[in-house]
Amino acid sequence: MNKLMLFFALLCTTAFCTSVFAQQVYISVDKNGVPLYSDQPVAGSKKLELKVSLQNQQPQQETQIDSLALLTEEAAPYQLTILNPAMEATVISNQGEVVVQSDVSPQLADHHKLRLVLDNNQESPLQQSSNFRLLGVERGEHQLQLQALDQNGKLIAESPVTTFYLRKTTIASPK
């Protein structure tokens, strides 16, 4: 019990000394979405405003969490656009191959991923690239939508739905 009390006394003294002589703290998020704290600024980091409390109360932790939320919220929302196939375009492919080109603005963050949704139920694997290659698409009318997801798999942006038509040339109908 005495060792435990000594540990807490030492912890409180250390916390008091470090808060009195605190240096500037910077926060950034790595490619996996993990917050990184440092006393040196790095690219994309934000200065963390800490409130010094002699009683070492909870508000200091709340400030850190709020600053992390602020860092992720400050990122501009993505504008996702499917460029090819264009709306109402006809793609001709006997193999059912559809090459999808899209635009993401601003540039996609390292910890965010894209996926393509075909006909509201088939999803591509997550990837960083904004270009996709679909194989085995059946003939007929199809809808595409591009989606951006954060590091937790939460949907953060999506493009408008693009409708296109896939046509396969047959011997009976070569045109």
C-alpha positions in Angstrom: 0.0 0.0 0.0 2.9 2.4 0.8 4.5 1.6 -2.5 1.3 2.5 -4.3 0.9 5.8 -2.4 4.5 6.6 -3.2 3.9 5.8 -6.9 0.9 8.2 -7.1 2.8 10.9 -5.2 5.7 10.6 -7.7 3.3 10.6 -10.6 1.5 13.7 -9.4 4.8 15.5 -8.8 6.0 14.6 -12.3 2.8 15.7 -13.9 3.0 19.0 -12.0 6.6 19.6 -13.1 6.0 18.7 -16.7 2.9 20.9 -16.9 4.8 23.9 -15.4 7.7 23.5 -17.8 5.7 22.1 -20.8 6.9 22.6 -24.3 4.8 23.1 -27.4 3.1 19.9 -28.6 2.1 19.0 -32.2 -0.4 16.4 -33.4 -0.5 14.6 -36.7 -2.2 11.5 -38.1 -0.1 8.7 -39.7 -1.2 6.8 -42.8 -3.2 4.3 -40.7 -5.1 7.1 -38.9 -3.2 6.8 -35.6 -2.6 10.1 -33.9 1.1 11.0 -33.3 2.2 13.6 -30.7 5.6 15.3 -30.9 7.4 18.4 -29.6 8.7 19.0 -33.2 6.3 20.1 -36.0 6.1 17.7 -39.0 4.3 18.1 -42.4 0.5 18.2 -41.8 0.7 18.6 -38.0 -1.3 21.0 -36.0 -0.2 22.9 -32.8 -2.0 21.5 -29.8 -3.2 24.1 -27.4 -2.9 22.6 -23.9 -4.5 24.2 -20.8 -2.2 24.0 -17.8 -4.0 22.8 -14.7 -2.3 22.6 -11.3 -4.8 20.1 -10.2 -4.1 17.8 -13.2 -7.8 17.4 -14.0 -9.6 15.7 -16.9 -10.0 18.9 -19.1 -6.5 18.5 -20.4 -7.3 15.1 -22.0 -10.5 16.5 -23.4 -8.5 19.2 -25.1 -6.3 16.6 -26.7 -9.2 14.6 -28.0 -10.9 17.8 -29.3 -7.7 18.8 -31.1 -7.6 15.4 -32.8 -11.2 15.7 -33.9 -10.4 19.2 -35.2 -7.5 17.9 -37.2 -9.6 15.3 -39.0 -12.6 17.6 -39.4 -10.5 20.4 -41.0 -9.8 18.2 -44.0 -11.9 19.4 -46.9 -14.7 16.9 -47.9 -13.9 15.0 -51.0 -15.6 15.7 -54.4 -15.8 12.3 -56.2 -16.6 12.2 -59.9 -16.7 9.3 -62.3 -15.2 10.5 -65.6 -15.4 7.3 -67.7 -17.7 5.8 -68.6 -19.7 9.0 -68.9 -23.3 9.3 -67.9 -25.5 7.3 -70.3 -22.5 6.1 -72.3 -22.4 2.7 -74.1 -19.4 0.5 -73.4 -18.7 -2.3 -76.0 -16.9 -5.3 -74.7 -17.5 -9.0 -75.4 -15.5 -9.9 -72.3 -17.6 -7.5 -70.1 -14.5 -5.4 -69.3 -15.2 -1.9 -68.1 -12.4 0.6 -67.3 -13.6 3.2 -64.8 -11.7 6.5 -64.4 -12.6 8.9 -61.7 -11.4 12.1 -60.1 -10.9 12.8 -56.4 -10.5 16.3 -55.2 -8.7 17.2 -53.0 -6.1 14.4 -53.2 -7.1 11.3 -51.2 -5.4 11.1 -47.8 -3.1 8.1 -47.2 -5.4 6.6 -44.6 -8.5 6.9 -46.7 -9.5 4.4 -49.4 -11.8 4.2 -52.4 -14.2 1.6 -53.6 -16.5 1.3 -56.6 -20.0 0.0 -56.2 -21.7 -1.6 -59.2 -25.5 -1.9 -59.4 -25.8 -1.0 -55.7 -24.6 -4.4 -54.5 -21.2 -5.4 -55.9 -18.2 -3.6 -54.3 -14.7 -3.5 -55.4 -11.8 -4.1 -53.0 -10.6 -1.0 -51.2 -7.7 0.9 -52.9 -5.9 4.2 -53.2 -6.1 4.5 -56.9 -9.0 6.3 -58.5 -9.0 4.0 -61.6 -10.8 0.6 -61.6 -11.0 -2.3 -64.0 -14.2 -4.4 -63.9 -14.3 -7.8 -65.5 -17.3 -10.1 -66.3 -19.9 -7.3 -66.4 -23.1 -8.6 -68.0 -24.7 -6.8 -70.9 -27.4 -4.2 -70.2 -27.9 -1.1 -68.0 -25.6 -0.6 -64.9 -25.1 2.0 -62.2 -21.7 3.0 -60.8 -20.9 4.9 -57.7 -17.5 5.8 -56.2 -17.2 5.9 -52.4 -14.4 7.2 -50.1 -14.0 5.5 -46.7 -12.0 6.5 -43.7 -9.5 4.3 -41.8 -12.4 2.7 -39.8 -14.4 1.8 -42.9 -16.9 4.7 -42.4 -18.3 6.2 -45.6 -17.1 9.8 -45.8 -18.0 10.8 -49.4 -19.6 9.4 -52.5 -20.1 10.4 -56.1 -23.4 10.8 -57.9 -24.6 7.6 -59.5 -23.5 7.1 -63.1 -25.6 5.0 -65.4 -23.9 3.3 -68.4 -24.8 0.5 -70.8 -22.7 -2.5 -71.7 -23.1 -4.0 -75.2 -21.6 -7.2 -76.4 -21.3 -7.9 -80.1 -22.9 -11.2 -81.2 -22.9 -13.1 -84.5 -26.6 -12.6 -84.7 -26.2 -8.8 -84.2 -22.7 -7.7 -85.2 -23.5 -4.0 -84.9 
